[in-house]
Amino acid sequence: MQIDHLSLTNFRNYARLELSLPAGCPVVLYGDNAQGKTSVLEAIYYLATSTSPYTTSDRQLIHWRTEGDPIPFARLSAELGSGSDRYDKLDITLMLDMSSGSPRFKKSVKHNSVEKRVMDVIGLLNVVLFLPQDLSLVEGSPADRRRFMNATLQQADLNYFLALHEYEKLLPQRNALLKRINDKRAGAVELEYWDEQLARSGAVIIAGRQRFLRELEIKARDNHHALTGGLEALSLTYLPSIMPRADGDGGQLSFAVPGLDLSSQLDADDIAPQFQEQLLARRNEAIRRGVTLAGPHRDELRLLINDRDSGLYGSRGQARTAVMALKFAELEWMRDQLGAYPLFLLDEVVAELDGKRRRFLLDRLDGGAQTLLTTTELDIFDAAFLERAQVYRVENGQIQRPEA
């Protein structure tokens, strides 16, 4: 799936934008900072995921000029093509809603002009986003790496999307109950229902992450081997906060080795009862602390280079190489899952790379995936790449070809 045409109304610094995008060649958006380059990528990401990678507040997405309007709104629309006769139109509208008595922004989603739920359109448009701050996948917190896993899996696996959505609703409710129990305002027996529900959805997440990382590691390792000339080996270690056993009773730990045990993929039905057992085993401590102490919200992923943790012992150059290998692996993994490439969005990434990594990246933008790159400087690209790319100038919320 690709975007043939993107329309924005009152989104970020675009009062109005109509942009047709070509297929088969990279698109370069260039211009000074704060002109609207990143907003185009953000709009595409939002259409694909119904979330922004830059803010958690929908209000910040709406153009400043709507501040005094009675009903501020923003609209994002994409005409999607697949290279066949199939045609889809995806629309998201953000509008101020006062029906509850307090102002909030309501999200309306339409597919081919028919009102839909967010979950109904997940997977219609898929993206991989590559940012300079993705070094946090190596150097950042466990939450950064969980966010990476979730962002990819939610687009490719509807069951994962639904399980994560349910888990994120259940977790704060269970935590609130733990605090009430500690305050003697509720009984521990009330946890039984919440433990069962949390374990059920959490098990889907853990099983999905194990499968994803096992498959991703193979592709990331190959990319990393090419980037380093075979001098370094990349592996991924999944560290869930619970450690389910393959046979459920004293057998080999399925997650106990770097890179995962390929012969011990567990499904959600294997994991759920063991997850529930651990919640019970840690119940008293959880009540004292008022938080759930086990589950995918505490999972960790580590990237190892030559069997050493790159977050602890790797150089910044090694971190950049590992992240690039991971991003191309993500692109390839999504292609395998979906049967077609997702869009590849690169926000100011090229300027952050040295010559070798830059060549590796640009040589692989071969038209398989519809690709959009942002930059403040065109001269960081070689002439051969610019010849096969389509370049747009972005200035003050306006986009045009330089020669126009």
C-alpha positions as CSV (number, residue, x, y, z in Angstrom):
1,M,0.0,0.0,0.0
2,Q,1.2,3.5,-0.8
3,I,-0.1,7.1,-0.5
4,D,-1.1,8.6,-3.9
5,H,-2.3,11.8,-2.4
6,L,-2.2,13.4,1.0
7,S,-4.5,16.2,2.2
8,L,-4.1,18.2,5.4
9,T,-6.4,20.8,6.8
10,N,-5.4,22.8,10.0
11,F,-2.8,20.2,10.8
12,R,0.3,21.6,12.6
13,N,1.6,24.5,10.5
14,Y,-0.5,23.5,7.4
15,A,-3.7,25.5,7.0
16,R,-4.2,23.5,3.8
17,L,-2.0,21.0,2.0
18,E,-2.6,19.0,-1.2
19,L,0.4,16.8,-2.0
20,S,0.5,14.0,-4.7
21,L,3.3,11.5,-4.0
22,P,5.1,9.5,-6.6
23,A,5.7,5.8,-6.5
24,G,9.0,4.1,-7.3
25,C,11.3,6.8,-6.2
26,P,12.4,8.4,-2.9
27,V,10.8,11.7,-2.0
28,V,13.0,14.3,-0.3
29,L,11.4,17.1,1.6
30,Y,14.0,19.9,2.3
31,G,13.9,23.3,3.9
32,D,14.8,25.1,7.0
33,N,13.8,24.0,10.5
34,A,10.2,24.6,11.6
35,Q,8.8,24.9,8.0
36,G,6.7,21.8,8.0
37,K,8.9,18.9,6.8
38,T,8.4,16.7,9.9
39,S,4.7,17.5,10.0
40,V,4.2,15.7,6.7
41,L,5.8,12.5,8.2
42,E,3.9,13.0,11.4
43,A,0.6,13.2,9.5
44,I,1.3,10.0,7.6
45,Y,2.3,8.2,10.8
46,Y,-0.9,9.4,12.5
47,L,-3.0,8.1,9.6
48,A,-1.4,4.7,10.0
49,T,-1.4,4.4,13.8
50,S,-3.8,7.1,15.1
51,T,-1.0,8.3,17.3
52,S,1.8,10.8,17.0
53,P,5.4,9.9,17.6
54,Y,6.1,13.5,18.8
55,T,3.2,14.3,21.2
56,T,0.5,12.6,23.3
57,S,-1.8,15.7,23.0
58,D,-4.1,15.8,20.0
59,R,-4.6,19.5,20.7
60,Q,-1.0,20.2,19.7
61,L,-1.7,18.8,16.2
62,I,-4.2,21.5,15.4
63,H,-3.1,24.6,13.6
64,W,-2.6,27.6,15.8
65,R,-5.0,29.7,13.7
66,T,-8.0,27.7,14.8
67,E,-7.5,29.0,18.4
68,G,-10.4,31.4,18.3
69,D,-12.7,29.2,16.2
70,P,-15.9,28.0,17.9
71,I,-15.1,24.4,17.1
72,P,-11.4,23.9,16.3
73,F,-10.6,20.9,14.1
74,A,-8.0,19.2,12.0
75,R,-8.5,16.8,9.1
76,L,-6.0,14.3,7.6
77,S,-6.8,12.4,4.5
78,A,-4.9,10.0,2.3
79,E,-5.8,8.3,-1.0
80,L,-4.2,4.9,-1.0
81,G,-3.2,2.8,-3.9
82,S,-1.7,-0.7,-4.0
83,G,-0.5,-0.9,-7.6
84,S,-3.7,-2.8,-8.6
85,D,-7.3,-1.7,-9.1
86,R,-7.8,-1.4,-5.4
87,Y,-8.4,2.1,-4.1
88,D,-8.9,3.2,-0.5
89,K,-9.5,6.6,1.2
90,L,-8.6,7.1,4.8
91,D,-9.7,10.1,6.8
92,I,-9.1,11.2,10.4
93,T,-10.8,14.3,11.8
94,L,-9.9,15.8,15.2
95,M,-12.6,18.1,16.6
96,L,-13.3,19.8,19.9
97,D,-16.1,18.0,21.7
98,M,-18.0,19.7,24.6
99,S,-20.7,17.1,25.1
100,S,-19.2,15.7,28.3
101,G,-19.1,19.2,29.9
102,S,-15.3,19.5,29.7
103,P,-13.4,20.2,26.4
104,R,-11.7,17.2,24.8
105,F,-10.7,16.3,21.2
106,K,-12.8,13.6,19.6
107,K,-11.3,11.5,16.9
108,S,-13.4,10.5,13.9
109,V,-12.1,7.8,11.5
110,K,-13.5,7.0,8.1
111,H,-12.6,4.4,5.5
112,N,-14.0,5.1,2.1
113,S,-16.4,7.6,3.7
114,V,-17.8,5.0,6.2
115,E,-17.4,5.7,9.9
116,K,-15.0,3.2,11.5
117,R,-13.3,2.4,14.8
118,V,-9.6,2.8,15.0
119,M,-9.1,-0.9,15.3
120,D,-11.0,-1.4,12.0
121,V,-8.4,0.6,10.0
122,I,-5.2,-0.6,11.7
123,G,-3.1,-2.2,9.0
124,L,-4.7,-0.3,6.1
125,L,-1.7,1.9,6.0
126,N,1.6,0.8,7.5
127,V,4.8,2.7,8.3
128,V,8.3,2.4,9.6
129,L,9.6,5.6,11.1
130,F,13.4,6.2,11.5
131,L,14.4,9.2,13.7
132,P,17.8,10.4,15.0
133,Q,16.5,9.8,18.5
134,D,16.1,6.1,17.8
135,L,19.5,5.7,19.4
136,S,17.3,5.3,22.5
137,L,16.7,1.8,21.3
138,V,20.3,1.2,22.5
139,E,21.0,3.9,25.0
140,G,17.5,4.8,26.3
141,S,15.1,3.3,28.9
142,P,13.3,-0.1,28.6
143,A,10.1,1.9,27.9
144,D,11.7,3.1,24.6
145,R,12.4,-0.4,23.5
146,R,8.9,-1.6,24.5
147,R,7.5,1.3,22.5
148,F,9.4,0.1,19.5
149,M,8.0,-3.4,19.8
150,N,4.5,-2.1,20.3
151,A,4.6,0.3,17.4
152,T,5.6,-2.4,14.9
153,L,3.5,-5.3,16.2
154,Q,0.3,-3.2,16.5
155,Q,0.4,-2.5,12.8
156,A,1.0,-6.1,11.7
157,D,-1.0,-8.1,14.2
158,L,-4.6,-7.2,15.1
159,N,-4.7,-9.6,18.0
160,Y,-1.6,-7.9,19.5
161,F,-3.2,-4.5,19.0
162,L,-6.4,-5.6,20.8
163,A,-4.5,-7.3,23.6
164,L,-2.2,-4.3,24.2
165,H,-5.3,-1.9,24.2
166,E,-7.0,-4.2,26.8
167,Y,-3.8,-4.6,28.9
168,E,-3.3,-0.8,29.0
169,K,-6.9,-0.4,30.3
170,L,-6.6,-3.2,32.9
171,L,-3.2,-2.3,34.4
172,P,-4.2,1.0,36.0
173,Q,-7.4,-0.5,37.3
174,R,-5.5,-3.3,38.9
175,N,-3.0,-0.9,40.4
176,A,-5.8,1.2,41.8
177,L,-7.3,-1.9,43.4
178,L,-4.0,-2.8,44.9
179,K,-3.9,0.6,46.6
180,R,-7.4,0.2,47.9
181,I,-6.5,-3.2,49.4
182,N,-3.5,-1.7,51.1
183,D,-5.7,1.0,52.6
184,K,-8.2,-1.7,53.8
185,R,-10.9,-0.4,51.5
186,A,-11.1,-3.6,49.5
187,G,-10.3,-7.3,49.8
188,A,-7.5,-9.3,48.1
189,V,-10.1,-11.7,46.7
190,E,-11.1,-9.0,44.3
191,L,-7.8,-9.4,42.5
192,E,-8.7,-12.8,41.1
193,Y,-10.8,-11.4,38.3
194,W,-8.2,-8.7,37.4
195,D,-5.4,-11.2,37.5
196,E,-7.1,-13.5,35.1
197,Q,-7.9,-10.7,32.6
198,L,-4.5,-9.2,32.9
199,A,-2.8,-12.6,32.4
200,R,-4.9,-13.3,29.3
201,S,-4.1,-10.1,27.4
202,G,-0.5,-10.0,28.7
203,A,0.2,-13.5,27.5
204,V,-0.8,-12.5,23.9
205,I,1.7,-9.6,24.2
206,I,4.5,-11.7,25.5
207,A,4.0,-14.4,22.8
208,G,3.8,-11.8,20.1
209,R,7.0,-10.1,21.2
210,Q,8.9,-13.4,21.5
211,R,8.0,-14.4,17.9
212,F,8.7,-10.9,16.6
213,L,12.1,-10.6,18.1
214,R,13.1,-14.1,17.0
215,E,12.2,-13.3,13.4
216,L,13.6,-9.8,13.6
217,E,16.9,-10.9,14.9
218,I,17.7,-13.0,11.8
219,K,17.2,-9.9,9.5
220,A,18.9,-7.5,11.8
221,R,21.9,-9.8,12.1
222,D,22.3,-9.9,8.3
223,N,22.0,-6.1,7.9
224,H,24.5,-5.6,10.7
225,H,26.9,-8.1,9.2
226,A,26.8,-6.1,5.9
227,L,27.3,-2.8,7.7
228,T,30.3,-4.0,9.7
229,G,31.9,-6.1,7.0
230,G,31.4,-9.1,9.1
231,L,33.5,-7.9,12.0
232,E,30.7,-7.7,14.5
233,A,27.7,-9.8,15.3
234,L,24.4,-8.4,16.5
235,S,21.9,-10.4,18.7
236,L,18.7,-9.5,20.5
237,T,17.9,-10.6,24.0
238,Y,14.2,-10.5,25.1
239,L,13.9,-10.3,28.9
240,P,10.3,-10.6,29.9
241,S,9.5,-9.8,33.6
242,I,8.0,-13.3,33.8
243,M,9.9,-16.3,32.5
244,P,7.4,-18.9,31.3
245,R,8.7,-22.5,31.0
246,A,8.2,-24.4,27.8
247,D,6.5,-27.3,29.5
248,G,4.9,-25.2,32.3
249,D,6.5,-27.3,35.1
250,G,10.2,-27.2,35.6
251,G,11.3,-27.4,32.0
252,Q,13.7,-25.4,30.0
253,L,13.2,-21.6,30.3
254,S,12.0,-20.5,26.8
255,F,13.6,-17.0,27.0
256,A,16.8,-17.9,28.8
257,V,19.3,-17.6,26.0
258,P,20.4,-14.6,24.0
259,G,18.6,-14.4,20.6
260,L,15.8,-16.5,22.0
261,D,15.4,-20.3,21.9
262,L,14.0,-20.9,18.4
263,S,12.6,-24.3,19.4
264,S,10.6,-23.0,22.3
265,Q,8.1,-20.5,21.0
266,L,5.2,-20.4,23.5
267,D,1.7,-19.5,22.6
268,A,-0.6,-17.3,24.7
269,D,-2.4,-20.3,26.2
270,D,0.9,-21.7,27.6
271,I,1.9,-18.3,29.0
272,A,-1.3,-17.1,30.6
273,P,-1.6,-19.6,33.6
274,Q,2.1,-19.1,34.4
275,F,1.7,-15.3,34.3
276,Q,-1.3,-15.6,36.6
277,E,0.7,-17.8,39.0
278,Q,3.4,-15.1,39.2
279,L,0.8,-12.4,39.9
280,L,-0.4,-14.5,42.8
281,A,3.1,-15.2,44.1
282,R,3.9,-11.5,44.2
283,R,0.5,-10.4,45.4
284,N,1.5,-9.3,48.9
285,E,4.5,-7.3,47.7
286,A,2.3,-5.7,45.0
287,I,-0.3,-4.7,47.6
288,R,2.4,-3.1,49.8
289,R,3.8,-1.1,46.8
290,G,0.5,-0.4,45.1
291,V,1.8,-1.5,41.6
292,T,1.7,-4.6,39.4
293,L,5.2,-6.1,39.6
294,A,5.1,-8.5,36.7
295,G,3.9,-8.3,33.1
296,P,4.8,-7.0,29.7
297,H,4.8,-3.4,31.0
298,R,8.1,-4.3,32.7
299,D,9.7,-6.3,29.8
300,E,13.1,-5.4,28.5
301,L,15.0,-5.9,25.2
302,R,18.7,-5.6,25.0
303,L,20.9,-5.4,21.9
304,L,24.2,-7.2,22.1
305,I,27.3,-6.8,19.8
306,N,29.7,-9.7,19.9
307,D,27.8,-10.9,23.0
308,R,28.3,-7.6,24.9
309,D,25.5,-5.3,25.8
310,S,25.8,-2.4,23.4
311,G,23.9,-0.1,25.8
312,L,26.5,-0.6,28.4
313,Y,29.7,-1.2,26.5
314,G,29.1,-0.1,22.9
315,S,30.4,3.1,21.3
316,R,28.0,5.7,19.8
317,G,29.1,4.5,16.3
318,Q,28.2,1.0,17.2
319,A,24.8,2.2,18.5
320,R,24.1,3.9,15.2
321,T,25.0,0.8,13.3
322,A,22.8,-1.4,15.4
323,V,19.8,0.9,15.1
324,M,20.2,1.1,11.3
325,A,20.3,-2.7,11.1
326,L,17.3,-2.9,13.3
327,K,15.3,-0.4,11.3
328,F,15.9,-2.1,8.0
329,A,15.1,-5.4,9.7
330,E,11.8,-3.9,10.8
331,L,11.0,-2.8,7.2
332,E,11.8,-6.3,5.9
333,W,9.8,-8.0,8.7
334,M,6.7,-5.9,8.0
335,R,7.0,-6.7,4.3
336,D,7.0,-10.4,5.1
337,Q,4.0,-10.1,7.4
338,L,1.9,-7.9,5.1
339,G,2.9,-9.1,1.7
340,A,4.0,-5.5,0.7
341,Y,6.4,-2.9,2.0
342,P,5.2,-0.3,4.5
343,L,6.0,3.3,3.9
344,F,9.5,4.2,5.1
345,L,9.7,7.6,6.8
346,L,13.2,9.1,7.7
347,D,13.2,12.4,9.6
348,E,16.6,14.2,9.5
349,V,18.4,10.8,9.7
350,V,20.8,11.1,6.8
351,A,22.7,14.1,8.2
352,E,23.4,12.1,11.4
353,L,25.2,9.4,9.6
354,D,28.9,9.1,8.5
355,G,29.7,8.4,4.8
356,K,29.7,4.6,5.1
357,R,26.3,4.3,6.9
358,R,24.9,7.0,4.6
359,R,25.8,5.0,1.5
360,F,24.4,1.8,3.0
361,L,21.0,3.6,3.7
362,L,20.7,5.4,0.3
363,D,21.7,2.3,-1.7
364,R,18.8,0.4,-0.1
365,L,16.2,2.9,-0.9
366,D,15.5,1.2,-4.2
367,G,11.8,1.9,-4.8
368,G,10.5,-1.2,-3.0
369,A,9.1,0.9,-0.2
370,Q,7.6,4.3,-0.7
371,T,10.1,6.5,1.1
372,L,10.0,10.0,2.4
373,L,13.1,11.7,3.8
374,T,13.4,15.2,5.4
375,T,16.6,17.3,5.4
376,T,17.8,20.8,5.9
377,E,20.7,20.3,3.4
378,L,20.5,18.8,0.0
379,D,24.3,18.5,-0.4
380,I,24.5,15.6,2.0
381,F,23.0,13.5,-0.8
382,D,25.1,12.4,-3.7
383,A,24.1,13.3,-7.3
384,A,23.2,9.8,-8.2
385,F,20.6,9.6,-5.4
386,L,19.1,13.0,-6.2
387,E,18.8,12.0,-9.8
388,R,16.4,9.2,-8.9
389,A,14.6,11.0,-6.1
390,Q,11.8,13.6,-6.3
391,V,12.7,16.7,-4.4
392,Y,10.3,19.2,-2.8
393,R,11.0,22.5,-1.2
394,V,9.1,23.1,2.1
395,E,8.7,26.7,3.3
396,N,6.3,28.2,5.7
397,G,3.7,25.4,5.4
398,Q,3.9,25.3,1.5
399,I,5.4,22.5,-0.6
400,Q,6.6,22.8,-4.1
401,R,9.1,21.4,-6.6
402,P,12.3,23.7,-6.5
403,E,12.0,24.4,-10.3
404,A,8.3,25.5,-10.0
